[in-house]
């Protein structure tokens, strides 16, 4: 079953390789979508794929890479048909 969500992660999530870590983790789980930094210091992402790996990804975002400090993760359902192949880091 395909699913997707928009995710907003706050805390110390910029300048700690959070986007690269997110892309690597998503690709390892077979997910598609994108991740980007926001002007307010948050990181946002659109992630799509099978429900179980998507749930695993959202859980992993609560920890992030070793240098990150995640304060909150807000995930909201999104249409799964927005996903393109692969996972990209947006500027």
C-alpha distance (Angstrom), angle and dihedral (degrees) to the residues before:
residue distance angle dihedral
X1 . . .
X2 3.81 . .
X3 3.76 119.7 .
X4 3.79 137.5 165.6
X5 3.77 140.9 -166.8
X6 3.76 143.8 -176.0
X7 3.79 111.3 -125.4
X8 3.81 130.6 -162.4
X9 3.80 117.6 -166.2
X10 3.80 122.1 -169.8
X11 3.78 133.4 -172.6
X12 3.78 127.8 62.4
X13 3.79 93.5 -19.7
X14 3.80 103.5 131.6
X15 3.79 122.6 76.7
X16 3.82 92.0 21.4
X17 3.85 99.8 88.5
X18 3.80 91.4 -100.1
X19 3.82 94.4 144.9
X20 3.82 93.6 48.9
X21 3.80 90.7 46.0
X22 3.82 90.4 49.5
X23 3.80 92.3 50.7
X24 3.81 92.3 48.5
X25 3.77 93.5 48.0
X26 3.82 92.7 45.9
X27 3.81 92.5 49.3
X28 3.81 90.8 48.5
X29 3.82 88.6 54.3
X30 3.82 93.4 47.0
X31 3.79 94.2 -112.4
X32 3.80 128.6 143.3
X33 3.78 134.4 -151.6
X34 3.79 138.5 76.6
X35 3.81 143.8 -78.0
X36 3.82 130.7 -154.4
X37 3.81 143.3 170.8
X38 3.79 118.0 -110.3
X39 3.83 125.8 -143.1
X40 3.83 91.0 -116.1
X41 3.84 92.3 60.3
X42 3.80 97.0 -99.1
X43 3.80 126.7 119.7
X44 3.80 119.6 -133.5
X45 3.78 129.5 -167.1
X46 3.77 142.6 179.1
X47 3.80 110.0 -145.6
X48 3.81 127.2 -177.5
X49 3.77 136.4 176.2
X50 3.75 143.2 87.1
X51 3.81 114.1 -13.0
X52 3.83 99.3 -116.8
X53 3.85 96.0 50.9
X54 3.81 89.8 42.6
X55 3.80 90.5 54.3
X56 3.81 89.5 47.7
X57 3.81 90.3 51.6
X58 3.79 93.1 50.8
X59 3.80 89.7 50.4
X60 3.83 90.6 49.9
X61 3.81 90.5 51.9
X62 3.81 88.5 64.3
X63 3.83 87.5 69.3
X64 3.81 104.2 27.5
X65 3.80 123.3 177.3
X66 3.78 120.5 -23.6
X67 3.83 96.6 -96.2
X68 3.81 94.4 48.2
X69 3.79 127.6 96.0
X70 3.79 110.3 -155.7
X71 3.80 114.8 -157.8
X72 3.80 98.8 173.4
X73 3.79 142.8 -1.8
X74 3.80 118.2 -159.2
X75 3.80 115.1 -171.4
X76 3.79 121.6 -175.2
X77 3.81 124.9 -177.4
X78 3.81 116.2 -104.5
X79 3.81 135.8 -178.9
X80 3.80 110.0 -79.4
X81 3.80 91.8 -146.4
X82 3.84 92.3 74.7
X83 3.81 91.1 74.7
X84 3.76 121.6 107.8
X85 3.78 122.8 -164.1
X86 3.80 115.2 -76.1
X87 3.77 132.5 10.0
X88 3.79 121.2 -86.3
X89 3.77 138.2 -169.9
X90 3.80 109.7 -130.5
X91 3.78 120.9 -151.8
